[in-house]
Each structure stands twice: as C-alpha cells, then as structure tokens.
Amino acid sequence: MNQLVNQYGGRPPSTIEASATLDALRGMLAGQAYRPGDRLPPERELKDRLGVTRTALRKALDALEREGLIWRHVGKGTFVSGPITGSQLNSLSDLSRTVSPLHMMRTRLALEPAIAREAAINASPAGLASIESSRDAARAAQSWDDYEANDDIFHRAIAEATGNTLLLALFDQLNQVRRAVAWDTVVRSSDCPAPDHTSFAEHDAITAAIAARNATAAHTAMSAHLGSVSARLFGDG
C-alpha cells in the first residue's frame, strides 16, 4: 500500500486509490480480532500503517460507516460496530442498500422486545449495571451524536445481558445494517436531547422491568419505546 502515497502524492484520491484504500482497511478489520466497541487506531496511525493519504483514508472510513461496520464519535474516536469477517463486509453492504428505514424499524420491533424479555430473565448483576450505566450516559449526553452513541450502547447492553450469544449476534447484524441505512431525513431542532426527551422515560421503564425480572413488562416496555421512536420518525403511531 505504500505505493499509493508515492503514486498519488497529495492529489485528491482517484477511484482506483479510493477503492484500494477501502480494500486495505477492510482487510485490516477482517484480519484482526476486533470486538464490538473496540476503538480503532487514530487516523494518523492508520494512514501510516496502510500507507495511504489522509483524504483516501477518510473516504474509506466514510464508506465503512455507511455500511454500518464502524461508527465515529467526535473527540473520542472510531469504533467497531460488531464482529467483522470478510464475508460480512460485502453481504452487509449489499443488504443495507435494499433495506428502507421503515423496514429497519419494523425489524427492530420484531426482535428487540424479545431480547428485552430474555434480558429480564437472564441478566446478571454486572449486566444490569451495564444497562443502567449506558442509560445514565444517554440521559447526560450533551449532543445528539453523544446521545445516539450511548443509546446504541444501551440497546447492546440489553442484548449482552441475555447471555445468549446467538441473540447477541443477531442484534449486532441488525445494528450494523441499521447504521448503514440512510437516515438523511432526520432533522434535529436542538443541539442535544431535551431533559424531557421521551426516550429517557422509556429507557427507565425498560431498565426497571429488567431489574425487576419482569419479562412481560420488559417486552412491553421495549415495544412501547421502539413504537414511540417509529412514530416520531414516520408518523405511524
């Protein structure tokens, strides 16, 4: 990959360079034991390791974020969304191009209430603590990006708390595709969630049901939460 820097120098990356950089980054992700939530090296280190230009690297990272394989948080870094294998890199990209935001939300409504129910049955004290911590971090968010990052962690903590690796893998696959689906129509009217943002009380209800080991209430609370989110996004009540 060092040839890329020599060949293209400081010029904007061509299609060939951009494609080669994306392939190199995908190979690095697939070839190393990254776990969901792991932070990638800083851009400067990635650029030097892969031997690419900064512009080409950023275009490649943008592509991986659209595919749902990574997510970025300003001031904190770039993180892996879920387990990455070579076959997933292409299949998730293909799938994300065929899934609409509405279909994505309907899929969440089908799966995540069942995950919450299982978490209520199986969550360990450590699992419950993780759910509560991420819920509190989402409430304390000072920006929408910060809120969404911690909201992601909250929902994944619930999946982890099930103790069921297959459910967790299904959640990770769903979440990776969700991040790649276009949500460009979402418009924010404030810099961060308001103190009375609806999701805060909904997160509290989910957490309380799981802590009380009430599987039915956890299922209901998660259904209500995702139904509320769907209504805000699509007006489908």
C-alpha positions in Angstrom: 0.0 0.0 0.0 2.9 2.4 0.4 2.9 2.7 -3.4 -0.4 4.6 -3.1 1.2 7.5 -1.4 4.1 7.6 -3.8 1.8 7.3 -6.9 -0.8 9.8 -5.9 1.1 12.2 -3.6 -1.1 15.0 -2.3 -3.6 14.9 -5.1 -7.3 14.0 -4.5 -7.6 10.2 -4.5 -8.7 8.7 -7.7 -11.3 5.9 -7.9 -8.5 3.4 -8.0 -6.8 4.8 -5.0 -10.1 5.1 -3.0 -11.0 1.5 -3.8 -7.5 0.2 -2.9 -7.6 2.1 0.4 -11.1 0.8 1.3 -9.9 -2.8 0.4 -6.8 -2.3 2.6 -8.9 -1.0 5.6 -11.4 -3.9 5.2 -8.6 -6.4 5.2 -7.1 -4.9 8.3 -10.5 -5.1 10.1 -11.2 -8.6 8.9 -7.7 -9.8 9.8 -7.6 -8.6 13.4 -9.6 -9.7 16.4 -11.7 -6.5 16.9 -14.7 -6.8 19.2 -17.8 -4.7 19.2 -17.0 -1.4 20.8 -13.2 -1.6 20.2 -11.6 1.6 19.2 -9.6 1.8 16.0 -6.1 3.5 16.0 -6.1 7.2 15.3 -6.3 8.3 11.7 -2.6 9.3 11.7 -1.6 5.8 12.8 -4.0 4.2 10.3 -2.7 6.3 7.5 0.9 5.4 8.2 0.1 1.7 8.8 -1.8 1.4 5.5 0.5 3.7 3.5 -2.4 5.9 2.2 -3.2 9.5 2.0 -5.4 11.1 4.7 -8.1 12.0 2.2 -8.3 8.5 0.9 -8.4 7.1 4.4 -11.3 9.4 5.4 -13.2 8.4 2.3 -12.7 4.7 3.2 -13.8 5.3 6.8 -16.9 7.2 5.5 -17.8 4.2 3.3 -17.4 1.7 6.2 -19.6 3.9 8.4 -22.3 4.0 5.8 -22.1 0.2 5.7 -22.6 0.1 9.4 -19.3 -1.6 10.2 -17.8 1.3 12.2 -19.2 4.4 14.0 -17.4 7.6 14.9 -17.7 9.8 17.8 -16.2 13.3 17.6 -13.5 13.7 20.3 -13.5 10.0 21.2 -12.5 8.1 18.0 -13.7 5.4 15.6 -15.3 2.3 17.0 -16.1 -1.2 15.6 -19.9 -1.8 15.4 -19.8 -5.6 15.7 -17.8 -8.7 14.8 -16.3 -8.3 11.3 -15.5 -11.1 8.9 -14.5 -10.9 5.3 -17.9 -12.3 4.1 -19.8 -9.8 6.2 -18.1 -6.9 4.6 -19.8 -7.5 1.3 -23.1 -9.0 2.5 -23.9 -6.2 4.9 -23.1 -3.6 2.3 -25.4 -5.3 -0.2 -28.2 -5.8 2.3 -28.1 -2.2 3.5 -28.8 -1.0 0.0 -32.1 -2.9 -0.1 -33.4 -2.0 3.4 -35.5 1.1 3.9 -35.6 2.9 7.3 -39.2 1.8 7.8 -38.3 -1.9 7.2 -35.4 -1.5 9.6 -37.6 -0.1 12.3 -40.2 -2.9 11.8 -37.4 -5.4 12.2 -36.3 -3.8 15.4 -39.8 -4.0 16.7 -39.9 -7.7 15.9 -36.6 -8.6 17.5 -35.7 -6.2 20.3 -38.7 -6.7 22.6 -37.9 -10.4 22.7 -34.3 -9.6 23.6 -35.5 -7.4 26.4 -37.7 -10.2 27.7 -34.7 -12.6 27.7 -32.6 -10.0 29.5 -35.1 -9.8 32.2 -34.9 -13.5 32.7 -31.1 -13.9 32.5 -29.3 -10.6 33.3 -26.5 -10.8 35.8 -25.8 -8.0 38.3 -22.9 -6.9 36.1 -25.2 -7.0 33.0 -27.8 -4.9 34.8 -25.1 -2.4 35.9 -24.0 -2.0 32.3 -27.6 -1.3 31.2 -28.1 1.3 33.9 -24.7 2.9 33.2 -25.4 3.3 29.5 -28.9 4.6 30.2 -27.5 7.2 32.5 -24.8 8.2 29.9 -27.5 8.7 27.3 -29.5 10.9 29.6 -26.4 13.0 30.3 -25.5 13.4 26.6 -24.5 17.0 25.6 -25.1 16.4 21.9 -27.2 14.2 19.6 -24.1 12.3 18.5 -23.2 11.6 22.1 -26.8 10.5 22.8 -27.0 8.2 19.8 -23.7 6.6 20.7 -24.8 5.8 24.3 -28.3 4.8 23.1 -26.5 2.2 20.9 -24.6 1.0 23.9 -27.8 0.8 26.0 -29.5 -1.4 23.5 -26.5 -3.6 23.0 -26.0 -3.9 26.8 -29.6 -5.4 26.9 -28.7 -7.9 24.2 -25.5 -8.8 26.1 -27.5 -9.3 29.3 -29.5 -12.1 27.7 -26.4 -14.3 27.9 -27.5 -15.7 24.6 -24.7 -15.4 22.0 -27.0 -16.1 19.1 -29.4 -13.3 20.1 -26.4 -11.0 20.5 -25.0 -11.9 17.1 -28.5 -11.3 15.5 -28.6 -7.9 17.3 -25.1 -7.0 16.1 -26.1 -7.9 12.5 -29.2 -5.9 12.7 -27.4 -2.9 14.2 -24.7 -3.0 11.6 -27.3 -2.8 8.8 -29.2 -0.1 10.7 -26.2 2.2 10.8 -25.8 1.8 7.0 -29.4 2.6 6.2 -29.9 6.2 5.1 -31.5 8.4 7.8 -30.9 11.7 6.0 -34.4 12.8 6.5 -34.0 13.1 10.3 -33.8 16.7 11.2 -32.8 17.9 14.7 -34.3 21.1 16.1 -31.8 21.3 19.0 -28.2 20.6 19.8 -29.0 17.8 22.3 -32.0 15.9 23.6 -34.2 18.0 25.9 -34.4 16.9 29.6 -37.9 15.6 28.9 -36.9 13.7 25.8 -39.4 10.8 25.5 -36.8 8.1 25.2 -35.4 8.8 28.7 -38.6 7.7 30.5 -38.9 4.8 28.1 -35.3 3.7 28.9 -36.2 3.9 32.5 -39.2 1.7 32.1 -37.2 -0.9 30.2 -34.4 -0.9 32.8 -36.8 -1.1 35.7 -38.6 -4.1 34.1 -35.3 -5.9 33.5 -34.2 -5.2 37.1 -37.5 -6.5 38.4 -37.1 -9.7 36.4 -40.4 -9.0 34.8 -40.1 -10.5 31.4 -43.6 -9.4 30.2 -43.1 -5.9 31.3 -39.6 -5.7 29.7 -41.1 -6.9 26.4 -43.9 -4.4 26.6 -41.6 -1.5 27.6 -39.3 -2.2 24.7 -42.2 -2.4 22.2 -43.5 0.9 23.5 -40.1 2.5 23.2 -39.5 1.4 19.6 -43.1 2.2 18.7 -42.6 5.7 20.0 -39.4 6.1 18.1 -41.1 4.8 14.9 -44.0 7.3 15.4 -41.6 10.2 15.7 -39.7 9.1 12.6 -42.5 8.0 10.4 -45.7 9.3 12.0 -47.1 5.8 12.0 -48.4 6.0 15.6 
